[in-house]
Amino acid sequence: MDIIGWVNDAATALPDPVIWLIGLLFTTAESGLWLGLVVPGEPVVLLLAAMLDSAPGALVLFLAVALGGSLGDQLGYLVGRRSGGRLRDSAIVRRLGVDGWDRAVEALERRGAQAVFLTRLVPVLRCLTPTAAGVARVPYRSFLAASLLGSLLWSAVYVGVGSLVRATLDTVRQYLGATGWVLLFALVVVVTVVAIARFRRGTAIPGDEAMIPVTLHEKTPLARLRTQLFSDDDWKNLPNAITAGRIVLLPVFAALVITGSYWAALVVGAVVFLSDVADGQIARRMGTVSALGTWLDGVADRLTVVVVAASFAIAQIIPWQVFVVMIVPDLLLAFVAVVAFRGTPEVPVSIAGKIRTVFLFVGFFALLTGLALGGGDPTSALYRVFGGVGFVAILLGLLGHFVAATQYARRMVVTWQRQGVRAAR
C-alpha cells in the first residue's frame, strides 16, 4: 500500500467528533499545561485538518481549535496571576532561562494585549506568554480579547492549510506512490534529530542572538527602511548586483515555464540557483557584507519561492493548493512585520531558510527535468520518476518553509518586545 492510501485509511478510522475533541483538548493543553514546549500545536492541527473530508467538519475543527487555544491561554493566565513571582524560581523557568523570562514579563507590562496577540502565532512563545501575562498583571478584559482574536487567526491559518493539504492528496498520490514512504522516513529522521537537539540544549527563550537590527529613529516606514539599508555601509558592490540580477530573472523563468519552454527554463533556473549561492560567498570573501545585501538576499529568497511556485501552479504542473500553502508563511511574516515594525524589520536568512530553498529548487528542477525529457507529456514514464522525486523534495521544502517562518517570526516578536523594554528604560 502507498503512504497516501495508508493515511486515508487511518483517517477514516476516526469519527469526526473524535478529531474535534482531540483538537480541543490538545490546543488547550498546549498553552494551558505548556505541552507546546515539547510538541508544537501546528503539525497536530495540520494533521487533524487533513483527516477531515468535508467543509462542515473543517469548520467545526476550526472553532474547536480556536476555543481550545483560548481556553489554554486562560489557564496559563490564571496560573500566572496566582503564582506571581514564585513561578520565576521554578525548575522549568530556570531551564528556559530566568533572564528571558524577566524580559518577557517586563515586555508584557509595557506591550500588554498586543504582545499576547502577536505571540499566539509563534511556537514556544505562545505557551509562555499567557502565564507571563498573568504575572505582569495584564488587564484580563484586554487579555481575553487578544487571546480570542489570536486563537481565531492561528486556527484559521493551520486548519485552512490542513484542508488544502487534504485537497491535494489525490494529485500527490499519483506522483508519490511507494516513494512516499521515503518521505515519511525522512520526516521521522528530521523530527527525531530536532527533538534530540532541543532536549540536549534545553528549550530556551531566545536570547540576544535572536536580535534583528531595526532603525527606529526615522518617522515613516520608508524613511526607516532607506536609512537602514543605504546609510551605514557601502552597498554598491558585486554581490548586491548579483542578487538584483537574480530578482530580474525570476519573471523570465516564470514566462518560460508557463509557455512550456522547459529546457530554457532549466537553464535560467540554474542561473538563479547558482546566483543564490554565489552572492553570499562573494560578499563574505570580499568583505562586502552590507545591510542592503542581507535584506535583499532575504527578499530574493522569498520572491523566488513565490514566483516559481506561482508559475508551476499557473502551468498546472503542481496543484494550486500547494502554491497557497507556500505563501501562507510569508503572509504571516508580512502581517507580523506590519503590526510590530510597521513593515520595516530586517530579517536575515536563516540556515533553515537556505535548506528550504535548496529542497524546493531540487523539487521544481526535478519536475522540470521530467517534463523536458518527456517532451512535455505529464504521463510519460520519465516524468513519473522525476515527478516522484520532485514531490518528495517539494514536500520537504514546504516543511522547511514553515520551520524557517516560525524562526523568523519568533526573532521578530522577541526583538519587538525588547524594543518596548528598552524604550521604557
Disulfide bonds with the S-S distance in Angstrom:
none
